[in-house]
Amino acid sequence: MSLYRDTGVVLRVQKLGEADRIITLVTRKHGKVRAVAKGVRRTTSRFGARVEPFAHVDVQFYTGRTLDIITQVQTLDAFGAGIMSDYQRYTAGCAVLETADRLCPEEGEPVLRLYLLVAGALRALAERDRDSSLVLDAFLLRAMSFAGWAPAVRECARCNEPGPHKSFSVPAGGSVCPRCRPAGSAVPAQDTLALMDALAHGTWDVAEAATPAARREGSGLIAALLQWHLERQLRSLPLVERKPTPAP
């Protein structure tokens, strides 16, 4: 029997048989892990509530033939308590989890940076100190950077000419200069590009001062970029409630 431990965030759960579940986590050392939690759907389960989406846990696994088996779980952070009672934060959190699941399709490949990004985004949503839309967009931009898809904002995506540039092309990968501008490029406000740059680099005073119009336009561009690179729609993104929320 081979045992190993790791810390991770629960991304999703699936029913298995009458009482079990398959738990998908993004972990610190082992990347994406899919493991069986036996008996967690029974009311007598010892750790059923600890392996729900948004949970940040310390887990012990037993290496199985096809799927590993979860043998112990200890809660590190119950992010769900601060997220699931607020629809806007819940929908943003679901988008974070689905994005992380899509970005690490290979099981067992270490993705420490993505794990840290997911845990940080969920912590920010649960603590409710920042607007959930800004937290989500900052996560999506940094997750794209992790995947090698960081959009060009300060320079031309094609020739690297320093900006700012007026045009923005999703297929090209960001801002484009007049010489490289493809047909059909968008012309976002400069405030929108400044917001995206601030979110990517964690300049929160600039991001939080952005206008509602810049936030809406930035969210649309970020979602379009992510789904262009993923080559598929994310089911959770259309459900995200984007209205601005006042700081507490």
Solvent accessible surface area in square Angstrom, and as a share of the most:
residue,aa,sasa,rsa
1,M,181,0.81
2,S,64,0.41
3,L,84,0.42
4,Y,49,0.19
5,R,101,0.37
6,D,6,0.03
7,T,29,0.17
8,G,0,0.00
9,V,0,0.00
10,V,0,0.00
11,L,8,0.04
12,R,87,0.32
13,V,42,0.24
14,Q,70,0.31
15,K,148,0.63
16,L,68,0.34
17,G,64,0.62
18,E,165,0.74
19,A,10,0.08
20,D,31,0.16
21,R,48,0.18
22,I,18,0.09
23,I,0,0.00
24,T,0,0.00
25,L,0,0.00
26,V,0,0.00
27,T,1,0.00
28,R,99,0.36
29,K,129,0.55
30,H,62,0.28
31,G,0,0.00
32,K,15,0.06
33,V,11,0.06
34,R,63,0.23
35,A,0,0.00
36,V,9,0.05
37,A,0,0.00
38,K,122,0.52
39,G,10,0.09
40,V,9,0.05
41,R,79,0.29
42,R,145,0.53
43,T,145,0.84
44,T,115,0.67
45,S,34,0.22
46,R,186,0.68
47,F,14,0.06
48,G,11,0.11
49,A,91,0.71
50,R,103,0.37
51,V,0,0.00
52,E,62,0.28
53,P,38,0.24
54,F,3,0.01
55,A,13,0.10
56,H,16,0.07
57,V,0,0.00
58,D,27,0.14
59,V,1,0.00
60,Q,28,0.12
61,F,0,0.00
62,Y,72,0.27
63,T,64,0.37
64,G,23,0.22
65,R,249,0.91
66,T,131,0.76
67,L,39,0.20
68,D,27,0.14
69,I,30,0.15
70,I,5,0.03
71,T,43,0.25
72,Q,91,0.41
73,V,8,0.05
74,Q,109,0.49
75,T,58,0.33
76,L,76,0.38
77,D,40,0.21
78,A,69,0.53
79,F,9,0.04
80,G,14,0.14
81,A,84,0.65
82,G,17,0.16
83,I,0,0.00
84,M,115,0.51
85,S,92,0.60
86,D,41,0.21
87,Y,125,0.47
88,Q,7,0.03
89,R,19,0.07
90,Y,76,0.29
91,T,7,0.04
92,A,1,0.00
93,G,0,0.00
94,C,37,0.22
95,A,0,0.00
96,V,0,0.00
97,L,9,0.05
98,E,24,0.11
99,T,0,0.00
100,A,0,0.00
101,D,15,0.08
102,R,70,0.25
103,L,18,0.09
104,C,6,0.03
105,P,94,0.59
106,E,110,0.49
107,E,90,0.40
108,G,49,0.48
109,E,95,0.43
110,P,92,0.58
111,V,12,0.07
112,L,83,0.41
113,R,116,0.42
114,L,0,0.00
115,Y,4,0.02
116,L,87,0.43
117,L,31,0.15
118,V,0,0.00
119,A,8,0.06
120,G,34,0.33
121,A,8,0.07
122,L,0,0.00
123,R,90,0.33
124,A,28,0.22
125,L,0,0.00
126,A,21,0.16
127,E,103,0.46
128,R,83,0.30
129,D,91,0.47
130,R,84,0.30
131,D,12,0.06
132,S,2,0.01
133,S,7,0.04
134,L,2,0.01
135,V,6,0.03
136,L,0,0.00
137,D,4,0.02
138,A,4,0.03
139,F,5,0.02
140,L,0,0.00
141,L,4,0.02
142,R,64,0.23
143,A,0,0.00
144,M,0,0.00
145,S,40,0.26
146,F,56,0.23
147,A,35,0.27
148,G,64,0.62
149,W,69,0.24
150,A,62,0.48
151,P,20,0.13
152,A,13,0.10
153,V,18,0.11
154,R,142,0.52
155,E,55,0.25
156,C,2,0.01
157,A,37,0.29
158,R,140,0.51
159,C,52,0.31
160,N,107,0.55
161,E,68,0.31
162,P,108,0.68
163,G,30,0.29
164,P,105,0.66
165,H,13,0.06
166,K,155,0.65
167,S,10,0.07
168,F,2,0.01
169,S,5,0.03
170,V,28,0.16
171,P,84,0.53
172,A,20,0.16
173,G,16,0.15
174,G,0,0.00
175,S,0,0.00
176,V,1,0.00
177,C,1,0.01
178,P,120,0.76
179,R,175,0.64
180,C,23,0.14
181,R,106,0.39
182,P,34,0.22
183,A,103,0.80
184,G,79,0.76
185,S,13,0.09
186,A,45,0.35
187,V,100,0.58
188,P,7,0.04
189,A,55,0.42
190,Q,78,0.35
191,D,87,0.45
192,T,0,0.00
193,L,6,0.03
194,A,51,0.40
195,L,6,0.03
196,M,1,0.00
197,D,26,0.13
198,A,5,0.04
199,L,2,0.01
200,A,40,0.31
201,H,116,0.52
202,G,30,0.28
203,T,56,0.32
204,W,49,0.17
205,D,107,0.56
206,V,68,0.39
207,A,0,0.00
208,E,74,0.33
209,A,83,0.64
210,A,21,0.16
211,T,68,0.39
212,P,73,0.46
213,A,57,0.44
214,A,4,0.03
215,R,38,0.14
216,R,156,0.57
217,E,67,0.30
218,G,1,0.01
219,S,11,0.07
220,G,43,0.41
221,L,19,0.09
222,I,1,0.00
223,A,18,0.14
224,A,41,0.31
225,L,0,0.00
226,L,0,0.00
227,Q,30,0.14
228,W,129,0.45
229,H,53,0.23
230,L,27,0.14
231,E,155,0.70
232,R,125,0.45
233,Q,132,0.59
234,L,1,0.00
235,R,191,0.70
236,S,13,0.08
237,L,18,0.09
238,P,104,0.66
239,L,113,0.56
240,V,14,0.08
241,E,56,0.25
242,R,67,0.25
243,K,125,0.53
244,P,70,0.44
245,T,45,0.26
246,P,124,0.78
247,A,88,0.68
248,P,137,0.86
